Amino acid sequence: GDHRDLHLSLRRQRQMCIRDSACELKMTVSRLRTELTEDEFIYFAAYHELKAEKEKEQMERASRRR
């Protein structure tokens, strides 16, 4: 149960993170898509992916330490 709960909360956090970043930029993802060039959008998406991956790694490392 624990592991799946962690996974679910991580996914929820990530969705909120994506929403928040769009909010901070005062635009929706669809507007982001149209206003950024393809390259910029890919970079933006990749940046958030990497950030999420790093956070996940840190959380997993922390939970192993217990």
All heavy atoms as a GROMACS GRO file, in nm:
protein
  562
    1GLY      N    1   0.081  -0.122   0.000
    1GLY     CA    2   0.000   0.000   0.000
    1GLY      C    3   0.084   0.126   0.000
    1GLY      O    4   0.060   0.214  -0.079
    2ASP      N    5   0.183   0.129   0.088
    2ASP     CA    6   0.264   0.250   0.102
    2ASP      C    7   0.321   0.301  -0.029
    2ASP      O    8   0.309   0.418  -0.063
    2ASP     CB    9   0.381   0.225   0.198
    2ASP     CG   10   0.336   0.239   0.342
    2ASP    OD1   11   0.216   0.266   0.361
    2ASP    OD2   12   0.420   0.222   0.432
    3HIS      N   13   0.385   0.210  -0.102
    3HIS     CA   14   0.454   0.253  -0.224
    3HIS      C   15   0.358   0.314  -0.325
    3HIS      O   16   0.385   0.415  -0.385
    3HIS     CB   17   0.528   0.135  -0.286
    3HIS     CG   18   0.616   0.177  -0.401
    3HIS    ND1   19   0.728   0.254  -0.382
    3HIS    CD2   20   0.604   0.156  -0.533
    3HIS    CE1   21   0.783   0.277  -0.500
    3HIS    NE2   22   0.710   0.219  -0.593
    4ARG      N   23   0.240   0.249  -0.337
    4ARG     CA   24   0.144   0.299  -0.434
    4ARG      C   25   0.089   0.435  -0.391
    4ARG      O   26   0.068   0.523  -0.474
    4ARG     CB   27   0.031   0.199  -0.455
    4ARG     CG   28  -0.020   0.204  -0.599
    4ARG     CD   29  -0.118   0.094  -0.630
    4ARG     NE   30  -0.224   0.088  -0.530
    4ARG     CZ   31  -0.274  -0.024  -0.482
    4ARG    NH1   32  -0.228  -0.140  -0.523
    4ARG    NH2   33  -0.370  -0.021  -0.392
    5ASP      N   34   0.069   0.451  -0.260
    5ASP     CA   35   0.021   0.580  -0.210
    5ASP      C   36   0.121   0.690  -0.240
    5ASP      O   37   0.085   0.799  -0.283
    5ASP     CB   38  -0.002   0.574  -0.058
    5ASP     CG   39  -0.121   0.484  -0.025
    5ASP    OD1   40  -0.200   0.456  -0.116
    5ASP    OD2   41  -0.132   0.443   0.091
    6LEU      N   42   0.249   0.659  -0.220
    6LEU     CA   43   0.354   0.755  -0.248
    6LEU      C   44   0.351   0.792  -0.396
    6LEU      O   45   0.357   0.908  -0.433
    6LEU     CB   46   0.491   0.697  -0.212
    6LEU     CG   47   0.611   0.788  -0.242
    6LEU    CD1   48   0.608   0.908  -0.149
    6LEU    CD2   49   0.742   0.712  -0.225
    7HIS      N   50   0.336   0.689  -0.479
    7HIS     CA   51   0.333   0.712  -0.623
    7HIS      C   52   0.215   0.802  -0.661
    7HIS      O   53   0.230   0.893  -0.740
    7HIS     CB   54   0.324   0.579  -0.696
    7HIS     CG   55   0.336   0.593  -0.844
    7HIS    ND1   56   0.454   0.630  -0.904
    7HIS    CD2   57   0.245   0.577  -0.943
    7HIS    CE1   58   0.433   0.637  -1.036
    7HIS    NE2   59   0.309   0.605  -1.062
    8LEU      N   60   0.100   0.773  -0.602
    8LEU     CA   61  -0.019   0.854  -0.631
    8LEU      C   62   0.000   0.999  -0.589
    8LEU      O   63  -0.031   1.090  -0.664
    8LEU     CB   64  -0.141   0.797  -0.557
    8LEU     CG   65  -0.222   0.692  -0.633
    8LEU    CD1   66  -0.330   0.636  -0.544
    8LEU    CD2   67  -0.282   0.752  -0.759
    9SER      N   68   0.055   1.019  -0.470
    9SER     CA   69   0.072   1.156  -0.423
    9SER      C   70   0.177   1.228  -0.506
    9SER      O   71   0.166   1.347  -0.532
    9SER     CB   72   0.109   1.160  -0.274
    9SER     OG   73   0.237   1.106  -0.254
   10LEU      N   74   0.277   1.155  -0.552
   10LEU     CA   75   0.377   1.215  -0.640
   10LEU      C   76   0.312   1.261  -0.770
   10LEU      O   77   0.338   1.370  -0.819
   10LEU     CB   78   0.488   1.115  -0.674
   10LEU     CG   79   0.605   1.109  -0.577
   10LEU    CD1   80   0.700   0.999  -0.619
   10LEU    CD2   81   0.677   1.242  -0.573
   11ARG      N   82   0.226   1.173  -0.823
   11ARG     CA   83   0.160   1.209  -0.948
   11ARG      C   84   0.070   1.329  -0.930
   11ARG      O   85   0.066   1.419  -1.013
   11ARG     CB   86   0.081   1.090  -1.002
   11ARG     CG   87   0.118   1.062  -1.146
   11ARG     CD   88   0.056   0.936  -1.201
   11ARG     NE   89  -0.086   0.930  -1.175
   11ARG     CZ   90  -0.153   0.816  -1.164
   11ARG    NH1   91  -0.091   0.702  -1.174
   11ARG    NH2   92  -0.282   0.817  -1.141
   12ARG      N   93   0.001   1.331  -0.816
   12ARG     CA   94  -0.088   1.444  -0.788
   12ARG      C   95  -0.006   1.572  -0.775
   12ARG      O   96  -0.042   1.675  -0.828
   12ARG     CB   97  -0.167   1.416  -0.660
   12ARG     CG   98  -0.301   1.489  -0.658
   12ARG     CD   99  -0.384   1.445  -0.539
   12ARG     NE  100  -0.423   1.304  -0.544
   12ARG     CZ  101  -0.398   1.214  -0.448
   12ARG    NH1  102  -0.334   1.248  -0.340
   12ARG    NH2  103  -0.437   1.089  -0.461
   13GLN      N  104   0.107   1.560  -0.703
   13GLN     CA  105   0.195   1.676  -0.686
   13GLN      C  106   0.243   1.726  -0.820
   13GLN      O  107   0.252   1.846  -0.843
   13GLN     CB  108   0.318   1.636  -0.604
   13GLN     CG  109   0.301   1.659  -0.455
   13GLN     CD  110   0.423   1.609  -0.379
   13GLN    OE1  111   0.502   1.532  -0.431
   13GLN    NE2  112   0.436   1.652  -0.256
   14ARG      N  113   0.277   1.633  -0.908
   14ARG     CA  114   0.331   1.672  -1.037
   14ARG      C  115   0.225   1.744  -1.119
   14ARG      O  116   0.252   1.845  -1.182
   14ARG     CB  117   0.381   1.550  -1.112
   14ARG     CG  118   0.461   1.597  -1.228
   14ARG     CD  119   0.582   1.515  -1.254
   14ARG     NE  120   0.580   1.481  -1.394
   14ARG     CZ  121   0.568   1.360  -1.439
   14ARG    NH1  122   0.564   1.259  -1.356
   14ARG    NH2  123   0.564   1.337  -1.566
   15GLN      N  124   0.103   1.694  -1.114
   15GLN     CA  125  -0.005   1.761  -1.188
   15GLN      C  126  -0.026   1.901  -1.134
   15GLN      O  127  -0.044   1.995  -1.211
   15GLN     CB  128  -0.134   1.680  -1.177
   15GLN     CG  129  -0.133   1.558  -1.266
   15GLN     CD  130  -0.244   1.460  -1.232
   15GLN    OE1  131  -0.305   1.469  -1.126
   15GLN    NE2  132  -0.268   1.366  -1.320
   16MET      N  133  -0.021   1.916  -1.002
   16MET     CA  134  -0.037   2.047  -0.943
   16MET      C  135   0.079   2.137  -0.982
   16MET      O  136   0.062   2.254  -1.011
   16MET     CB  137  -0.046   2.037  -0.790
   16MET     CG  138  -0.180   1.980  -0.745
   16MET     SD  139  -0.210   1.999  -0.569
   16MET     CE  140  -0.072   1.910  -0.498
   17CYS      N  141   0.198   2.079  -0.986
   17CYS     CA  142   0.318   2.153  -1.023
   17CYS      C  143   0.304   2.206  -1.165
   17CYS      O  144   0.335   2.322  -1.192
   17CYS     CB  145   0.440   2.061  -1.013
   17CYS     SG  146   0.588   2.132  -1.081
   18ILE      N  147   0.255   2.123  -1.255
   18ILE     CA  148   0.236   2.166  -1.393
   18ILE      C  149   0.132   2.277  -1.399
   18ILE      O  150   0.150   2.378  -1.464
   18ILE     CB  151   0.192   2.048  -1.482
   18ILE    CG1  152   0.310   1.950  -1.495
   18ILE    CG2  153   0.146   2.096  -1.618
   18ILE    CD1  154   0.272   1.816  -1.554
   19ARG      N  155   0.022   2.258  -1.322
   19ARG     CA  156  -0.081   2.361  -1.317
   19ARG      C  157  -0.027   2.491  -1.260
   19ARG      O  158  -0.051   2.598  -1.313
   19ARG     CB  159  -0.199   2.311  -1.233
   19ARG     CG  160  -0.327   2.301  -1.313
   19ARG     CD  161  -0.453   2.302  -1.230
   19ARG     NE  162  -0.433   2.274  -1.091
   19ARG     CZ  163  -0.462   2.158  -1.032
   19ARG    NH1  164  -0.509   2.059  -1.101
   19ARG    NH2  165  -0.444   2.142  -0.902
   20ASP      N  166   0.049   2.479  -1.150
   20ASP     CA  167   0.105   2.597  -1.086
   20ASP      C  168   0.197   2.674  -1.178
   20ASP      O  169   0.193   2.796  -1.183
   20ASP     CB  170   0.184   2.559  -0.960
   20ASP     CG  171   0.091   2.514  -0.848
   20ASP    OD1  172  -0.031   2.532  -0.863
   20ASP    OD2  173   0.141   2.462  -0.749
   21SER      N  174   0.283   2.603  -1.249
   21SER     CA  175   0.376   2.672  -1.335
   21SER      C  176   0.301   2.747  -1.445
   21SER      O  177   0.339   2.858  -1.482
   21SER     CB  178   0.478   2.576  -1.395
   21SER     OG  179   0.413   2.474  -1.466
   22ALA      N  180   0.193   2.688  -1.493
   22ALA     CA  181   0.111   2.757  -1.592
   22ALA      C  182   0.045   2.880  -1.529
   22ALA      O  183   0.038   2.986  -1.589
   22ALA     CB  184   0.005   2.664  -1.649
   23CYS      N  185   0.000   2.866  -1.404
   23CYS     CA  186  -0.062   2.978  -1.333
   23CYS      C  187   0.037   3.091  -1.311
   23CYS      O  188   0.006   3.208  -1.331
   23CYS     CB  189  -0.116   2.933  -1.197
   23CYS     SG  190  -0.264   2.831  -1.212
   24GLU      N  191   0.159   3.054  -1.270
   24GLU     CA  192   0.261   3.154  -1.248
   24GLU      C  193   0.286   3.234  -1.375
   24GLU      O  194   0.310   3.353  -1.371
   24GLU     CB  195   0.392   3.087  -1.205
   24GLU     CG  196   0.397   3.057  -1.057
   24GLU     CD  197   0.517   2.971  -1.023
   24GLU    OE1  198   0.623   2.990  -1.084
   24GLU    OE2  199   0.505   2.886  -0.934
   25LEU      N  200   0.281   3.164  -1.485
   25LEU     CA  201   0.305   3.231  -1.613
   25LEU      C  202   0.177   3.296  -1.665
   25LEU      O  203   0.175   3.352  -1.773
   25LEU     CB  204   0.357   3.131  -1.715
   25LEU     CG  205   0.495   3.073  -1.681
   25LEU    CD1  206   0.524   2.954  -1.769
   25LEU    CD2  207   0.602   3.178  -1.696
   26LYS      N  208   0.070   3.285  -1.585
   26LYS     CA  209  -0.059   3.345  -1.621
   26LYS      C  210  -0.108   3.298  -1.757
   26LYS      O  211  -0.162   3.374  -1.835
   26LYS     CB  212  -0.048   3.498  -1.620
   26LYS     CG  213  -0.022   3.555  -1.481
   26LYS     CD  214  -0.147   3.552  -1.395
   26LYS     CE  215  -0.121   3.607  -1.256
   26LYS     NZ  216  -0.054   3.505  -1.170
   27MET      N  217  -0.085   3.173  -1.785
   27MET     CA  218  -0.142   3.120  -1.909
   27MET      C  219  -0.171   2.972  -1.897
   27MET      O  220  -0.117   2.904  -1.812
   27MET     CB  221  -0.052   3.148  -2.028
   27MET     CG  222   0.095   3.127  -2.006
   27MET     SD  223   0.187   3.147  -2.161
   27MET     CE  224   0.247   3.313  -2.147
   28THR      N  225  -0.257   2.926  -1.982
   28THR     CA  226  -0.290   2.785  -1.983
   28THR      C  227  -0.184   2.712  -2.064
   28THR      O  228  -0.108   2.773  -2.138
   28THR     CB  229  -0.427   2.763  -2.050
   28THR    OG1  230  -0.418   2.811  -2.183
   28THR    CG2  231  -0.536   2.836  -1.975
   29VAL      N  232  -0.181   2.583  -2.051
   29VAL     CA  233  -0.084   2.504  -2.127
   29VAL      C  234  -0.108   2.520  -2.276
   29VAL      O  235  -0.015   2.530  -2.354
   29VAL     CB  236  -0.090   2.356  -2.085
   29VAL    CG1  237  -0.005   2.270  -2.177
   29VAL    CG2  238  -0.043   2.341  -1.941
   30SER      N  239  -0.233   2.528  -2.315
   30SER     CA  240  -0.261   2.542  -2.458
   30SER      C  241  -0.209   2.676  -2.512
   30SER      O  242  -0.159   2.685  -2.623
   30SER     CB  243  -0.411   2.528  -2.488
   30SER     OG  244  -0.484   2.622  -2.414
   31ARG      N  245  -0.223   2.781  -2.426
   31ARG     CA  246  -0.168   2.909  -2.469
   31ARG      C  247  -0.016   2.903  -2.474
   31ARG      O  248   0.046   2.958  -2.563
   31ARG     CB  249  -0.213   3.020  -2.374
   31ARG     CG  250  -0.276   3.137  -2.449
   31ARG     CD  251  -0.315   3.249  -2.355
   31ARG     NE  252  -0.211   3.349  -2.348
   31ARG     CZ  253  -0.201   3.440  -2.250
   31ARG    NH1  254  -0.287   3.438  -2.152
   31ARG    NH2  255  -0.107   3.529  -2.252
   32LEU      N  256   0.042   2.833  -2.374
   32LEU     CA  257   0.186   2.812  -2.375
   32LEU      C  258   0.228   2.750  -2.507
   32LEU      O  259   0.323   2.793  -2.570
   32LEU     CB  260   0.224   2.714  -2.263
   32LEU     CG  261   0.283   2.770  -2.134
   32LEU    CD1  262   0.316   2.654  -2.042
   32LEU    CD2  263   0.405   2.853  -2.161
   33ARG      N  264   0.155   2.647  -2.546
   33ARG     CA  265   0.188   2.576  -2.670
   33ARG      C  266   0.189   2.668  -2.790
   33ARG      O  267   0.274   2.658  -2.877
   33ARG     CB  268   0.085   2.466  -2.695
   33ARG     CG  269   0.118   2.338  -2.625
   33ARG     CD  270   0.067   2.220  -2.708
   33ARG     NE  271   0.121   2.096  -2.654
   33ARG     CZ  272   0.063   2.028  -2.557
   33ARG    NH1  273  -0.049   2.070  -2.503
   33ARG    NH2  274   0.117   1.916  -2.513
   34THR      N  275   0.091   2.760  -2.795
   34THR     CA  276   0.082   2.846  -2.913
   34THR      C  277   0.182   2.960  -2.907
   34THR      O  278   0.230   3.007  -3.010
   34THR     CB  279  -0.060   2.905  -2.928
   34THR    OG1  280  -0.094   2.975  -2.809
   34THR    CG2  281  -0.161   2.796  -2.954
   35GLU      N  282   0.218   3.006  -2.785
   35GLU     CA  283   0.304   3.123  -2.774
   35GLU      C  284   0.452   3.089  -2.773
   35GLU      O  285   0.535   3.173  -2.805
   35GLU     CB  286   0.265   3.205  -2.651
   35GLU     CG  287   0.126   3.262  -2.666
   35GLU     CD  288   0.096   3.370  -2.565
   35GLU    OE1  289   0.186   3.408  -2.489
   35GLU    OE2  290  -0.019   3.417  -2.562
   36LEU      N  291   0.484   2.969  -2.730
   36LEU     CA  292   0.624   2.928  -2.735
   36LEU      C  293   0.651   2.862  -2.869
   36LEU      O  294   0.562   2.801  -2.927
   36LEU     CB  295   0.654   2.828  -2.624
   36LEU     CG  296   0.646   2.877  -2.480
   36LEU    CD1  297   0.678   2.761  -2.386
   36LEU    CD2  298   0.740   2.991  -2.453
   37THR      N  299   0.774   2.874  -2.914
   37THR     CA  300   0.810   2.796  -3.032
   37THR      C  301   0.815   2.650  -2.990
   37THR      O  302   0.824   2.619  -2.871
   37THR     CB  303   0.949   2.836  -3.085
   37THR    OG1  304   1.046   2.800  -2.987
   37THR    CG2  305   0.956   2.984  -3.113
   38GLU      N  306   0.814   2.561  -3.086
   38GLU     CA  307   0.820   2.418  -3.058
   38GLU      C  308   0.940   2.385  -2.969
   38GLU      O  309   0.928   2.315  -2.871
   38GLU     CB  310   0.827   2.340  -3.189
   38GLU     CG  311   0.804   2.192  -3.176
   38GLU     CD  312   0.662   2.158  -3.129
   38GLU    OE1  313   0.571   2.240  -3.152
   38GLU    OE2  314   0.645   2.050  -3.071
   39ASP      N  315   1.055   2.440  -3.005
   39ASP     CA  316   1.178   2.414  -2.928
   39ASP      C  317   1.166   2.461  -2.784
   39ASP      O  318   1.205   2.392  -2.692
   39ASP     CB  319   1.298   2.484  -2.993
   39ASP     CG  320   1.343   2.413  -3.119
   39ASP    OD1  321   1.303   2.296  -3.140
   39ASP    OD2  322   1.417   2.474  -3.197
   40GLU      N  323   1.111   2.579  -2.767
   40GLU     CA  324   1.095   2.634  -2.632
   40GLU      C  325   1.000   2.548  -2.551
   40GLU      O  326   1.024   2.522  -2.433
   40GLU     CB  327   1.042   2.777  -2.638
   40GLU     CG  328   1.147   2.878  -2.679
   40GLU     CD  329   1.088   3.017  -2.700
   40GLU    OE1  330   0.972   3.026  -2.746
   40GLU    OE2  331   1.156   3.114  -2.670
   41PHE      N  332   0.894   2.504  -2.615
   41PHE     CA  333   0.796   2.423  -2.543
   41PHE      C  334   0.857   2.290  -2.499
   41PHE      O  335   0.838   2.247  -2.387
   41PHE     CB  336   0.672   2.398  -2.628
   41PHE     CG  337   0.565   2.326  -2.551
   41PHE    CD1  338   0.491   2.395  -2.456
   41PHE    CD2  339   0.539   2.192  -2.571
   41PHE    CE1  340   0.394   2.331  -2.382
   41PHE    CE2  341   0.442   2.128  -2.497
   41PHE     CZ  342   0.369   2.197  -2.402
   42ILE      N  343   0.933   2.230  -2.589
   42ILE     CA  344   0.998   2.103  -2.556
   42ILE      C  345   1.095   2.124  -2.441
   42ILE      O  346   1.101   2.045  -2.347
   42ILE     CB  347   1.072   2.047  -2.680
   42ILE    CG1  348   0.968   1.997  -2.782
   42ILE    CG2  349   1.168   1.934  -2.640
   42ILE    CD1  350   1.026   1.970  -2.919
   43TYR      N  351   1.170   2.234  -2.445
   43TYR     CA  352   1.264   2.264  -2.338
   43TYR      C  353   1.190   2.281  -2.206
   43TYR      O  354   1.229   2.228  -2.104
   43TYR     CB  355   1.341   2.392  -2.372
   43TYR     CG  356   1.425   2.441  -2.256
   43TYR    CD1  357   1.548   2.381  -2.228
   43TYR    CD2  358   1.381   2.544  -2.174
   43TYR    CE1  359   1.624   2.424  -2.121
   43TYR    CE2  360   1.456   2.587  -2.066
   43TYR     CZ  361   1.578   2.526  -2.040
   43TYR     OH  362   1.652   2.568  -1.934
   44PHE      N  363   1.081   2.357  -2.211
   44PHE     CA  364   1.000   2.384  -2.092
   44PHE      C  365   0.947   2.254  -2.031
   44PHE      O  366   0.958   2.230  -1.912
   44PHE     CB  367   0.884   2.475  -2.134
   44PHE     CG  368   0.794   2.516  -2.020
   44PHE    CD1  369   0.832   2.617  -1.935
   44PHE    CD2  370   0.671   2.454  -2.002
   44PHE    CE1  371   0.750   2.656  -1.830
   44PHE    CE2  372   0.588   2.493  -1.898
   44PHE     CZ  373   0.628   2.594  -1.812
   45ALA      N  374   0.894   2.168  -2.118
   45ALA     CA  375   0.840   2.040  -2.073
   45ALA      C  376   0.950   1.952  -2.015
   45ALA      O  377   0.934   1.891  -1.910
   45ALA     CB  378   0.770   1.968  -2.188
   46ALA      N  379   1.063   1.950  -2.083
   46ALA     CA  380   1.175   1.867  -2.039
   46ALA      C  381   1.226   1.915  -1.904
   46ALA      O  382   1.260   1.836  -1.817
   46ALA     CB  383   1.288   1.871  -2.142
   47TYR      N  384   1.230   2.046  -1.886
   47TYR     CA  385   1.277   2.102  -1.760
   47TYR      C  386   1.189   2.055  -1.645
   47TYR      O  387   1.238   2.013  -1.541
   47TYR     CB  388   1.276   2.255  -1.768
   47TYR     CG  389   1.300   2.321  -1.634
   47TYR    CD1  390   1.426   2.324  -1.578
   47TYR    CD2  391   1.194   2.376  -1.563
   47TYR    CE1  392   1.448   2.383  -1.455
   47TYR    CE2  393   1.215   2.436  -1.440
   47TYR     CZ  394   1.342   2.438  -1.386
   47TYR     OH  395   1.362   2.496  -1.264
   48HIS      N  396   1.059   2.058  -1.666
   48HIS     CA  397   0.968   2.016  -1.559
   48HIS      C  398   0.975   1.866  -1.536
   48HIS      O  399   0.963   1.819  -1.424
   48HIS     CB  400   0.825   2.061  -1.590
   48HIS     CG  401   0.804   2.205  -1.555
   48HIS    ND1  402   0.785   2.247  -1.427
   48HIS    CD2  403   0.806   2.316  -1.632
   48HIS    CE1  404   0.774   2.379  -1.426
   48HIS    NE2  405   0.787   2.423  -1.548
   49GLU      N  406   0.997   1.790  -1.643
   49GLU     CA  407   1.015   1.646  -1.630
   49GLU      C  408   1.136   1.617  -1.542
   49GLU      O  409   1.129   1.539  -1.448
   49GLU     CB  410   1.036   1.581  -1.766
   49GLU     CG  411   0.909   1.544  -1.838
   49GLU     CD  412   0.828   1.441  -1.761
   49GLU    OE1  413   0.884   1.336  -1.723
   49GLU    OE2  414   0.709   1.464  -1.739
   50LEU      N  415   1.248   1.681  -1.575
   50LEU     CA  416   1.372   1.658  -1.501
   50LEU      C  417   1.356   1.697  -1.356
   50LEU      O  418   1.400   1.628  -1.266
   50LEU     CB  419   1.486   1.740  -1.563
   50LEU     CG  420   1.546   1.681  -1.690
   50LEU    CD1  421   1.643   1.780  -1.753
   50LEU    CD2  422   1.618   1.550  -1.660
   51LYS      N  423   1.291   1.811  -1.333
   51LYS     CA  424   1.270   1.859  -1.198
   51LYS      C  425   1.189   1.755  -1.119
   51LYS      O  426   1.222   1.721  -1.006
   51LYS     CB  427   1.195   1.993  -1.204
   51LYS     CG  428   1.209   2.076  -1.080
   51LYS     CD  429   1.175   2.221  -1.114
   51LYS     CE  430   1.124   2.293  -0.991
   51LYS     NZ  431   0.980   2.272  -0.966
   52ALA      N  432   1.085   1.703  -1.181
   52ALA     CA  433   1.000   1.604  -1.115
   52ALA      C  434   1.080   1.476  -1.087
   52ALA      O  435   1.067   1.417  -0.980
   52ALA     CB  436   0.879   1.572  -1.202
   53GLU      N  437   1.163   1.435  -1.184
   53GLU     CA  438   1.246   1.316  -1.166
   53GLU      C  439   1.339   1.333  -1.047
   53GLU      O  440   1.352   1.245  -0.963
   53GLU     CB  441   1.329   1.288  -1.292
   53GLU     CG  442   1.251   1.222  -1.404
   53GLU     CD  443   1.200   1.085  -1.365
   53GLU    OE1  444   1.280   1.001  -1.319
   53GLU    OE2  445   1.079   1.062  -1.378
   54LYS      N  446   1.406   1.446  -1.041
   54LYS     CA  447   1.500   1.472  -0.931
   54LYS      C  448   1.429   1.469  -0.797
   54LYS      O  449   1.478   1.411  -0.701
   54LYS     CB  450   1.565   1.610  -0.950
   54LYS     CG  451   1.678   1.608  -1.050
   54LYS     CD  452   1.782   1.714  -1.017
   54LYS     CE  453   1.900   1.708  -1.112
   54LYS     NZ  454   1.864   1.748  -1.250
   55GLU      N  455   1.311   1.531  -0.791
   55GLU     CA  456   1.235   1.533  -0.666
   55GLU      C  457   1.195   1.392  -0.626
   55GLU      O  458   1.198   1.356  -0.510
   55GLU     CB  459   1.112   1.622  -0.682
   55GLU     CG  460   1.147   1.771  -0.673
   55GLU     CD  461   1.036   1.860  -0.726
   55GLU    OE1  462   0.924   1.811  -0.748
   55GLU    OE2  463   1.063   1.979  -0.746
   56LYS      N  464   1.158   1.313  -0.724
   56LYS     CA  465   1.117   1.175  -0.698
   56LYS      C  466   1.236   1.097  -0.642
   56LYS      O  467   1.223   1.024  -0.544
   56LYS     CB  468   1.066   1.110  -0.827
   56LYS     CG  469   0.974   0.992  -0.802
   56LYS     CD  470   0.920   0.938  -0.931
   56LYS     CE  471   0.995   0.810  -0.967
   56LYS     NZ  472   0.958   0.754  -1.096
   57GLU      N  473   1.352   1.112  -0.706
   57GLU     CA  474   1.474   1.046  -0.659
   57GLU      C  475   1.503   1.082  -0.515
   57GLU      O  476   1.534   0.996  -0.433
   57GLU     CB  477   1.593   1.087  -0.747
   57GLU     CG  478   1.618   0.996  -0.864
   57GLU     CD  479   1.729   1.051  -0.952
   57GLU    OE1  480   1.828   1.107  -0.900
   57GLU    OE2  481   1.716   1.039  -1.076
   58GLN      N  482   1.496   1.209  -0.485
   58GLN     CA  483   1.526   1.255  -0.350
   58GLN      C  484   1.428   1.194  -0.250
   58GLN      O  485   1.468   1.151  -0.142
   58GLN     CB  486   1.519   1.408  -0.343
   58GLN     CG  487   1.641   1.474  -0.405
   58GLN     CD  488   1.623   1.623  -0.426
   58GLN    OE1  489   1.513   1.677  -0.408
   58GLN    NE2  490   1.730   1.690  -0.465
   59MET      N  491   1.301   1.190  -0.287
   59MET     CA  492   1.201   1.132  -0.197
   59MET      C  493   1.227   0.983  -0.175
   59MET      O  494   1.216   0.932  -0.065
   59MET     CB  495   1.060   1.152  -0.254
   59MET     CG  496   1.005   1.289  -0.226
   59MET     SD  497   0.833   1.304  -0.278
   59MET     CE  498   0.751   1.210  -0.150
   60GLU      N  499   1.262   0.912  -0.283
   60GLU     CA  500   1.290   0.770  -0.271
   60GLU      C  501   1.412   0.747  -0.185
   60GLU      O  502   1.416   0.657  -0.103
   60GLU     CB  503   1.307   0.708  -0.410
   60GLU     CG  504   1.174   0.681  -0.477
   60GLU     CD  505   1.189   0.641  -0.622
   60GLU    OE1  506   1.303   0.630  -0.671
   60GLU    OE2  507   1.085   0.620  -0.688
   61ARG      N  508   1.514   0.830  -0.204
   61ARG     CA  509   1.635   0.817  -0.124
   61ARG      C  510   1.603   0.841   0.023
   61ARG      O  511   1.652   0.772   0.110
   61ARG     CB  512   1.741   0.917  -0.174
   61ARG     CG  513   1.881   0.862  -0.162
   61ARG     CD  514   1.981   0.955  -0.229
   61ARG     NE  515   1.972   0.947  -0.375
   61ARG     CZ  516   1.975   1.054  -0.455
   61ARG    NH1  517   1.985   1.174  -0.406
   61ARG    NH2  518   1.967   1.038  -0.585
   62ALA      N  519   1.519   0.941   0.047
   62ALA     CA  520   1.482   0.974   0.185
   62ALA      C  521   1.403   0.861   0.250
   62ALA      O  522   1.423   0.829   0.367
   62ALA     CB  523   1.400   1.104   0.187
   63SER      N  524   1.315   0.799   0.172
   63SER     CA  525   1.232   0.693   0.230
   63SER      C  526   1.315   0.567   0.253
   63SER      O  527   1.285   0.487   0.341
   63SER     CB  528   1.113   0.662   0.140
   63SER     OG  529   1.158   0.607   0.018
   64ARG      N  530   1.422   0.547   0.176
   64ARG     CA  531   1.508   0.432   0.199
   64ARG      C  532   1.590   0.449   0.326
   64ARG      O  533   1.626   0.354   0.393
   64ARG     CB  534   1.602   0.412   0.080
   64ARG     CG  535   1.561   0.290  -0.003
   64ARG     CD  536   1.656   0.272  -0.117
   64ARG     NE  537   1.650   0.396  -0.189
   64ARG     CZ  538   1.688   0.418  -0.315
   64ARG    NH1  539   1.739   0.334  -0.382
   64ARG    NH2  540   1.676   0.529  -0.376
   65ARG      N  541   1.622   0.574   0.357
   65ARG     CA  542   1.707   0.602   0.472
   65ARG      C  543   1.641   0.560   0.603
   65ARG      O  544   1.706   0.522   0.697
   65ARG     CB  545   1.739   0.754   0.475
   65ARG     CG  546   1.876   0.783   0.535
   65ARG     CD  547   1.908   0.930   0.520
   65ARG     NE  548   1.944   0.962   0.382
   65ARG     CZ  549   1.909   1.076   0.322
   65ARG    NH1  550   1.839   1.166   0.384
   65ARG    NH2  551   1.944   1.100   0.197
   66ARG      N  552   1.507   0.568   0.606
   66ARG     CA  553   1.434   0.536   0.731
   66ARG      C  554   1.464   0.396   0.782
   66ARG      O  555   1.456   0.301   0.707
   66ARG     CB  556   1.285   0.551   0.708
   66ARG     CG  557   1.238   0.686   0.759
   66ARG     CD  558   1.088   0.699   0.747
   66ARG     NE  559   1.048   0.697   0.608
   66ARG     CZ  560   0.924   0.668   0.566
   66ARG    NH1  561   0.832   0.638   0.651
   66ARG    NH2  562   0.894   0.670   0.439
   0.00000   0.00000   0.00000
